[in-house]
């Protein structure tokens, strides 16, 4: 009798856990979102003055109201109004709007717009 109660309790617990996991998957499932929605959620933008550029480390710093923010640029970084990312050097002081995504603690610039 006791073994039957334990088995019944385990079945209910397993069903509850499976239901909770399924509910989490439907609310967090990226398949329920369009690619544009996922892109919009993962990218952020910030504006400020281009402060420093380091071509060796492929980083640049933007001075914002909240302080200096450092970004990484790649060959895929789109630059509008100023050429390629390597062309950032010598443009210190220019106003920019940086669109970026966080990737394991690094801010990867996807777009840099000179204003």
C-alpha positions in Angstrom: 0.0 0.0 0.0 2.8 2.4 0.9 4.7 1.6 -2.3 1.6 2.3 -4.3 1.2 5.8 -2.6 4.8 6.6 -3.3 4.5 5.6 -7.0 1.3 7.6 -7.3 3.0 10.7 -5.8 6.0 10.3 -8.1 3.7 10.1 -11.1 1.9 13.4 -10.1 5.3 15.0 -9.5 6.6 14.0 -12.9 3.5 15.2 -14.6 3.7 18.6 -12.8 7.4 19.0 -13.7 6.7 18.1 -17.3 3.9 20.6 -17.5 6.0 23.3 -16.0 8.8 22.7 -18.5 6.4 22.7 -21.4 4.9 26.0 -20.2 8.4 27.5 -20.0 9.3 26.3 -23.5 6.3 28.0 -25.1 6.9 31.3 -23.4 10.7 31.4 -24.1 10.7 29.5 -27.4 12.4 31.6 -30.0 10.4 29.8 -32.7 7.4 31.8 -31.5 9.1 35.1 -32.5 9.9 36.4 -35.9 13.6 37.0 -36.8 13.0 40.7 -36.7 11.6 40.5 -33.2 14.6 38.5 -32.0 17.0 41.0 -33.7 15.2 44.0 -32.1 15.3 42.4 -28.6 19.0 41.5 -28.9 20.2 44.9 -30.3 20.5 48.2 -28.5 21.6 51.6 -29.5 23.5 54.4 -27.8 24.8 57.8 -29.0 27.7 59.9 -28.0 31.1 61.2 -29.1 33.7 58.9 -30.5 36.5 59.1 -27.9 39.2 56.6 -28.8 39.9 54.0 -31.5 42.3 51.1 -31.2 42.7 49.3 -34.6 44.9 46.6 -33.1 42.3 45.4 -30.6 39.4 46.5 -33.0 37.8 48.5 -30.2 36.5 52.0 -29.8 35.1 54.0 -27.0 32.1 56.3 -27.1 31.6 59.0 -24.4 27.9 59.1 -23.4 25.9 60.8 -20.7 26.3 57.6 -18.6 30.1 57.5 -19.1 32.5 55.9 -21.5 31.3 52.7 -23.3 33.7 50.4 -25.1 32.7 48.5 -28.2 34.2 45.9 -30.5 34.0 46.2 -34.3 34.2 43.4 -36.9 34.5 43.2 -40.6 30.7 42.9 -40.6 30.1 46.2 -38.7 28.2 48.6 -41.0 29.4 52.2 -41.0 27.2 54.9 -42.4 28.6 58.3 -43.2 32.2 57.3 -42.6 33.4 54.4 -44.6 34.7 51.2 -43.0 35.3 50.4 -39.4 39.1 50.9 -39.9 38.2 54.4 -41.0 37.2 55.3 -37.4 40.7 56.3 -36.6 41.1 60.1 -36.9 37.4 60.7 -36.4 37.7 61.1 -32.6 35.2 63.7 -31.4 32.6 63.0 -34.0 29.0 62.3 -32.9 28.0 58.7 -33.5 25.0 56.4 -32.9 26.2 52.8 -32.2 23.9 49.9 -32.6 25.3 46.8 -30.8 24.5 43.5 -29.3 25.8 42.0 -26.1 27.9 38.8 -26.6 29.2 37.3 -23.4 30.0 40.6 -21.8 31.4 42.3 -25.0 29.5 45.0 -26.8 29.7 44.0 -30.5 29.0 47.0 -32.8 26.7 46.0 -35.7 26.3 49.5 -37.0 28.0 52.9 -36.5 26.2 56.0 -37.8 28.1 59.3 -38.0 25.8 62.2 -37.3 
